[in-house]
């Protein structure tokens, strides 16, 4: 209720969208790939500095082909979201 009151008091227009709006941005799959790669490392990072180094190393191993596949799959992802009327999809 506080949010609605704030919007009304400040004349803010609320845009309609599903409460569980799907994130179809391909970068989400890149973050997942990066997290998986970090978790599969033989030696896990124990400090923030070690984590930063591991992230940079694993980021450098993500191929352009992987990124291109994500981008090429976007029409299929958008179609699934539209079919689900903004609800959850397998993506």
C-alpha positions in Angstrom: 0.0 0.0 0.0 2.9 2.4 0.8 4.2 2.0 -2.8 0.8 2.9 -4.3 0.5 5.9 -2.0 4.0 7.1 -3.0 3.2 6.7 -6.7 -0.1 8.6 -6.3 1.5 11.4 -4.2 4.3 11.9 -6.7 2.1 11.5 -9.8 4.1 8.5 -11.0 2.6 6.3 -13.7 3.0 2.5 -13.1 3.6 0.5 -16.2 1.6 -2.7 -16.5 3.8 -5.8 -16.5 3.6 -9.3 -15.1 4.5 -9.7 -11.4 7.1 -12.4 -12.3 8.3 -10.8 -15.5 10.8 -13.1 -17.2 14.3 -11.9 -17.9 15.1 -12.9 -21.4 18.4 -11.0 -21.6 21.1 -13.3 -22.9 23.6 -12.0 -20.3 21.7 -14.0 -17.7 22.9 -17.2 -19.4 26.5 -15.8 -19.5 26.4 -15.2 -15.7 25.1 -18.8 -15.2 27.9 -20.1 -17.4 30.5 -18.0 -15.4 29.1 -19.2 -12.1 29.2 -22.9 -13.3 32.8 -22.5 -14.4 33.8 -20.9 -11.1 32.1 -23.7 -9.1 33.9 -26.4 -11.2 37.3 -25.1 -10.5 39.6 -27.5 -8.8 40.6 -24.9 -6.2 37.8 -22.6 -5.1 38.6 -18.9 -4.6 38.7 -18.1 -0.9 39.1 -14.3 -1.0 37.6 -11.5 -3.0 40.9 -11.0 -4.8 41.0 -14.7 -5.7 37.4 -14.6 -6.8 38.1 -11.6 -9.0 41.1 -13.4 -10.7 39.0 -16.5 -11.2 36.2 -14.5 -12.8 38.6 -12.8 -15.2 40.1 -16.1 -16.1 36.8 -17.9 -16.7 35.3 -14.9 -18.5 38.2 -15.1 -21.0 37.3 -18.7 -21.7 33.7 -18.0 -22.8 33.7 -18.3 -26.5 32.2 -16.0 -29.2 30.3 -19.1 -30.4 28.6 -19.5 -27.1 27.5 -15.8 -27.1 26.4 -16.1 -30.7 24.2 -19.2 -29.9 22.6 -17.2 -27.1 21.8 -14.3 -29.4 20.6 -16.6 -32.2 18.2 -18.3 -29.7 16.5 -15.0 -28.8 13.6 -15.2 -31.2 12.7 -18.6 -29.8 12.9 -17.2 -26.2 10.7 -14.2 -27.1 8.2 -16.5 -28.8 8.0 -18.7 -25.6 7.5 -15.7 -23.4 4.7 -14.4 -25.7 3.1 -17.8 -25.8 3.2 -18.0 -22.0 1.8 -14.4 -21.8 4.7 -13.2 -19.8 4.6 -16.3 -17.5 7.4 -18.7 -16.8 9.1 -20.6 -19.6 11.7 -23.3 -19.8 14.3 -20.6 -20.5 
